[in-house]
Amino acid sequence: MFQTVDLHTILVVGGALALASGLAGFLAGLFGIGGGAIYVPVLYQTYQWIGISEAVAMHVAVGTSIAIIVPTSLRSLFAHMKHDAVDRRLLKEWCIAVPAGSVTGAFLAASASSTTLRAVFAALALAIGLKLLFGRIEWTLGRDLPGLAGRSIAGVLIGFLSALIGIGGGVLNNTFMTLWGRPMIQAVATSAGVGALIAVPGVVTYVVGGWNDPLLPPYSLGYVSLATVALIAPLSLIAVPLGAGLAHRLSRRRLEIGFGIFLMIVAARFAYSLV
């Protein structure tokens, strides 16, 4: 049963969601990420505040995050395509590998316990946060991407890990492409398309996985809160082109550090919830 919330709580929740949606949209354009690393912890905390069962709060946070990533990733992709920076060939090759990994990850997440999901999210948030804090990897594994088999395996893993915790896969893809000698701006631009390949099949799996769960909040479609999507997706879409435009003009190192610190705090928060 949902708790009765006062006006102050409603304003705090609404403000947190508005801030998260704008920031996530901006970062989606700037880094080519879907914004899930921001959405998931904010939504999870918000759902706890309004009394959604602990058993499904994390599942709904992850599933809703994936749903929001669909429009933000597509908006970011189109913004970067105007600059002709997207590796379209890689996206075509990943049209099967990434969705296959996404469906597998989403299926496992939908059937996992809340504790398991929080532990996995904390571990990956820690890893991604450390990567951002250390900055761009200066050494590479090769001058160009590996062969088709290697690229396919990478696509499956990126899709799997991203859908498992509700992120768009931008940081993972950025790391993969830059390790193999691709320019960062091309990696960022291509990551927006990767986010769409992850989110579209992933959200379907989260809908099916949570179908008819009696603990779901009102206006939910499986583990996707339609009310939340309708509330925060529009502001994210407005902020996406701002980030994409900045990505082609300015250094992003300070934002990387700030985002990395944020993820470290998130990892600590979820780790504490497991104690």
Protein Blocks (a to p, Z undefined) as FASTA:
>chain_A
ZZdddfklmmmmmmmmmmmmmmmmmmmmmnopahlmmmmmmmmmmmmmnopafklmmmmm
mmmmmmmmmmmmmmmmmmmmmnopacfklmmmmmmmmmmmmmmmmmmmmmmcfklmmmmm
mmmmmmmmmmmmnopafbdfbfbdcdfklmmmmmmmmmmmmmmnopahlmmmmmmmmmno
pafklmmmmmmmmmmmmmmmmmmmmmmmmgoiakbcehiehjbdfklmmmmmmmmmmmmm
mmmmmmmmbccklmmmmmmmmmmmmmmmmmmmmZZ
